[in-house]
């Protein structure tokens, strides 16, 4: 056979084999993930709950793409849960801030409180636990309130993570702080959607409780952003950790004031112009101070409430009702 013919046949065979290989590779293509860079490693994953399905959808979000998030660095212990994000302060064993978006659909109660407080395994350094609060004289005060998390069984459960708790004086937790939480939900019912950041002021001299030395804050803060239409507005609150009979509006301050008091930069995702305009002042009359209760929808939690079996300091049986399997309320579990 002539060399020219042999060369031609070789070329033809190579072309046929290459064509077959290309078609096969396209059918069995493997996606090879490149080694992430430092900036790519900082991308967080936010889990979106679906109570009707066991699957979980993860949405990748870069820093500051979520409007409610304060400014934070890559060294901060930021933890993403289903309905809220927190920044855990290991030194003081609680979150520096908890941030979330709250919509009018989410404030309609569908699920009852679980009252099952849980150690947050997502906190790498470990969160506080039940023994820290037991017999401390302080409530396990919610930062993101259970009342804002009643739209899903899953987020209701996660609202009871100890990373979402802070030692609160009972008269504060069950009084002025609870009233502020109800006021925020009332605003959501009126406005449709707000962005909330809340937490303890972890500064100054603070006592501690428990074996983890959980700091007892002297003050708490909450900031709320309404970004609707052409007239966005924001309002902040700083309240001492004690009972108060004063009106909520008397605690209202500008976002700048809360930033100066806490050292936290709120709402950095806003444009500089918008951020400056809404954070430097507060308009008391721009907010409706009446509290409207929200209508409850059907709940999948059909368990029957029973009287708590715990004993009070006076030696009497606790009068609270509970659905906790232990038969005890949140103070006696």
C-alpha positions in Angstrom: 0.0 0.0 0.0 1.3 3.4 -0.9 2.4 5.7 2.0 0.0 8.4 0.7 -3.0 6.0 1.0 -1.9 4.9 4.4 -1.6 8.5 5.6 -5.1 9.3 4.2 -6.7 6.2 5.9 -5.0 7.2 9.2 -6.4 10.7 9.1 -9.8 9.3 8.3 -9.7 6.9 11.2 -8.5 9.6 13.6 -11.4 11.9 12.5 -14.0 9.1 13.1 -12.6 8.2 16.5 -12.4 11.8 17.6 -16.0 12.4 16.5 -17.2 9.4 18.5 -15.3 10.6 21.6 -16.7 14.1 21.4 -20.3 12.8 21.3 -19.6 10.4 24.2 -18.0 13.1 26.3 -21.0 15.4 25.8 -23.3 12.8 27.1 -21.2 12.0 30.2 -19.7 15.4 30.9 -18.5 15.8 34.5 -18.5 19.3 36.0 -15.2 19.9 37.7 -15.4 22.6 40.4 -12.4 24.9 40.5 -10.7 25.5 43.8 -12.5 28.5 45.3 -10.7 31.7 45.8 -10.8 33.5 49.2 -13.6 35.8 48.0 -15.6 32.9 46.7 -15.1 31.0 49.9 -17.0 33.8 51.7 -20.2 33.2 49.7 -22.8 32.0 52.2 -25.7 29.6 51.6 -29.2 30.5 52.8 -31.5 27.6 53.3 -35.1 28.2 52.2 -37.7 26.1 54.1 -40.5 24.1 52.5 -42.7 22.5 55.1 -44.5 20.4 52.6 -41.3 18.8 51.3 -38.3 17.4 53.0 -36.0 18.8 50.4 -34.1 22.1 51.1 -33.2 24.6 48.5 -30.0 26.6 49.0 -29.6 30.0 47.5 -26.1 31.4 47.2 -25.8 35.0 48.4 -22.8 37.2 48.5 -22.2 39.5 51.4 -24.6 42.5 51.5 -27.0 41.1 48.9 -29.6 40.8 51.6 -30.9 44.2 52.5 -31.4 43.5 56.3 -27.8 42.5 56.9 -25.5 44.9 58.8 -21.9 45.3 57.8 -19.6 42.4 58.9 -16.2 41.1 58.2 -15.0 37.6 57.1 -13.8 37.0 60.6 -17.3 37.5 62.1 -19.2 34.3 63.0 -22.2 34.9 60.8 -24.7 32.0 60.8 -27.6 31.7 58.3 -30.8 30.0 59.4 -34.0 29.6 57.4 -35.7 32.9 58.4 -33.0 34.9 60.0 -29.3 35.6 60.0 -27.2 36.1 63.2 -23.7 37.2 64.1 -22.5 35.2 67.1 -20.3 36.8 69.8 -18.4 34.0 71.4 -17.0 36.2 74.1 -20.5 37.1 75.4 -22.2 33.8 74.3 -25.0 35.4 72.3 -25.6 37.1 69.0 -24.4 40.6 68.5 -27.2 41.0 66.0 -30.1 39.0 64.4 -31.4 40.3 61.1 -34.4 39.2 59.0 -37.0 40.4 56.5 -40.6 40.2 57.8 -43.7 40.1 55.5 -47.4 40.5 56.1 -48.0 36.9 55.3 -45.4 35.8 57.9 -47.0 37.6 60.8 -50.2 35.5 60.5 -49.8 32.8 63.2 -50.0 29.3 61.9 -47.9 27.4 64.5 -47.8 27.6 68.2 -44.6 28.2 70.3 -42.6 25.0 70.8 -40.9 26.2 74.0 -38.1 23.7 73.2 -34.9 25.6 73.6 -32.0 24.1 71.5 -28.3 24.4 71.4 -27.3 25.9 68.1 -25.0 23.4 66.4 -24.4 25.8 63.5 -22.3 27.9 65.9 -18.8 26.4 65.6 -17.7 27.5 69.0 -20.9 26.2 70.6 -23.7 28.3 71.9 -25.0 28.8 75.4 -27.2 26.1 76.8 -30.0 25.5 79.3 -27.7 25.2 82.4 -26.5 28.8 81.8 -30.0 30.2 82.3 -31.4 27.7 84.9 -32.1 29.5 88.2 -30.4 32.6 86.9 -33.4 34.8 87.5 -33.3 35.9 83.8 -35.6 35.0 81.0 -34.2 33.3 77.9 -35.2 36.4 75.9 -35.8 36.0 72.1 -33.9 38.4 69.8 -35.9 37.3 66.7 -39.2 36.7 68.5 -41.1 33.5 68.2 -44.1 35.6 67.2 -42.3 36.6 64.0 -41.5 32.9 63.3 -44.9 31.3 63.5 -45.4 30.9 59.8 -43.4 27.7 59.6 -42.9 24.8 61.9 -39.2 24.7 61.0 -38.5 28.4 61.6 -40.5 28.3 64.8 -38.2 25.5 66.0 -35.1 27.4 65.0 -36.3 30.6 66.8 -35.6 28.7 70.0 -31.9 28.2 69.3 -29.8 29.5 72.3 -27.9 31.6 69.8 -31.1 33.6 69.4 -31.5 34.0 73.2 -30.1 36.7 75.5 -30.6 37.1 79.3 -33.4 39.5 79.9 -35.0 40.8 83.0 -38.5 39.2 83.2 -40.2 42.6 83.6 -38.4 43.7 80.4 -38.9 40.6 78.3 -42.6 40.3 79.2 -43.3 44.0 79.2 -41.8 46.8 77.1 -39.8 44.4 74.8 -42.8 42.2 74.1 -44.8 45.4 73.3 -42.1 46.5 70.8 -42.3 43.1 69.1 -46.1 43.4 68.8 -45.7 47.0 67.5 -43.3 45.8 64.7 -45.8 43.1 63.6 -48.5 45.7 63.6 -46.4 47.9 61.3 -45.8 44.9 59.0 -49.5 44.3 58.7 -49.8 48.0 57.6 -46.7 48.2 55.4 -46.4 44.8 53.9 -42.7 44.2 54.5 -40.0 45.6 56.8 -36.4 44.7 57.5 -35.4 44.2 61.2 -32.1 44.1 63.0 -32.1 43.5 66.7 -29.8 42.5 69.5 -28.1 43.2 72.8 -25.7 46.1 73.4 -22.5 44.2 74.3 -20.6 47.0 75.8 -19.6 48.3 79.2 -19.7 46.5 82.5 -21.9 43.4 82.4 -22.6 40.7 84.9 -22.6 37.1 83.6 -24.6 33.9 84.2 -23.9 30.2 83.9 -20.8 28.1 83.3 -20.4 29.7 79.8 -20.4 33.2 81.5 -23.2 34.5 79.3 -23.2 38.3 79.5 -26.3 40.1 80.8 -26.7 43.2 78.6 -27.7 46.5 80.1 -29.5 47.6 76.9 -31.1 46.2 73.9 -31.7 47.7 70.5 -34.0 47.2 67.5 -33.9 49.0 64.1 -36.7 48.8 61.5 -36.5 49.7 57.8 -39.5 50.4 55.5 -38.2 50.8 52.0 -41.6 51.1 50.1 -42.1 53.6 47.3 -40.4 57.0 47.1 -40.5 57.7 50.8 -38.4 55.1 52.7 -38.1 55.5 56.4 -36.3 53.8 59.3 -36.6 53.9 63.1 -34.5 52.7 66.0 -35.0 51.8 69.6 -32.6 51.6 72.6 -34.2 50.2 75.8 -32.6 49.4 79.1 -32.9 45.8 80.3 -35.6 46.5 82.9 -39.3 47.0 83.2 -40.8 50.2 82.0 -44.2 51.9 81.8 -43.1 54.5 79.3 -44.5 54.7 75.8 -42.6 53.0 73.0 -42.3 56.2 71.1 -40.3 57.7 74.0 -37.5 55.2 73.2 -37.5 55.9 69.5 -34.2 57.3 68.1 -32.5 57.6 64.8 -30.5 54.8 63.2 -27.4 56.9 63.5 -27.9 57.0 67.2 -28.2 53.2 67.4 -25.1 52.9 65.3 -23.1 55.2 67.5 -24.3 53.3 70.6 -23.6 49.8 69.3 -20.8 50.3 66.8 -22.8 48.4 64.2 -23.3 49.7 60.6 -26.9 49.0 59.6 -28.3 48.7 56.1 -25.1 49.1 54.2 -26.7 47.7 51.1 -28.7 50.9 50.6 -27.3 53.6 48.4 -25.2 56.1 50.3 -27.8 58.8 49.6 -30.7 56.8 50.9 -28.8 55.5 53.8 -27.8 59.0 54.9 -31.3 60.5 54.5 -33.2 57.8 56.5 -30.6 57.2 59.2 -29.8 60.7 60.5 -33.2 61.6 61.8 -36.4 59.9 63.1 -39.9 61.0 62.3 -42.1 59.9 65.2 -45.4 61.0 63.5 -44.5 58.9 60.4 -45.3 55.7 62.3 -48.6 54.5 63.5 -48.3 53.7 67.2 -51.5 51.8 67.6 -51.1 48.0 67.8 -53.3 45.8 65.6 -53.4 42.1 66.4 -53.1 39.7 63.5 -55.6 36.9 62.7 -54.6 33.4 63.3 -54.7 30.8 60.6 -55.1 27.0 61.0 -52.1 25.3 62.5 -50.8 21.8 61.9 -49.9 21.6 65.6 -52.9 19.8 67.1 -51.3 18.7 70.4 -53.3 19.6 73.5 -51.9 22.1 76.0 -51.6 20.9 79.6 -50.8 22.7 82.9 -47.1 23.0 83.5 -45.9 20.4 86.1 -43.1 22.8 87.4 -43.1 24.2 90.9 -42.8 27.9 91.6 -40.6 29.5 94.2 -43.6 29.7 96.5 -44.0 25.9 96.3 -47.1 26.1 94.1 -47.7 24.4 90.8 -47.0 26.7 87.8 -50.2 27.9 86.2 -48.8 28.2 82.7 -50.2 25.9 79.9 -47.7 24.1 77.7 -47.6 21.8 74.7 -44.0 20.7 75.3 -43.7 16.9 75.5 -41.9 17.3 78.9 -45.1 18.7 80.4 -43.2 21.8 81.5 -43.2 25.4 80.4 -40.2 27.4 79.1 -39.3 28.4 82.6 -39.4 25.0 84.1 -38.0 22.7 81.4 
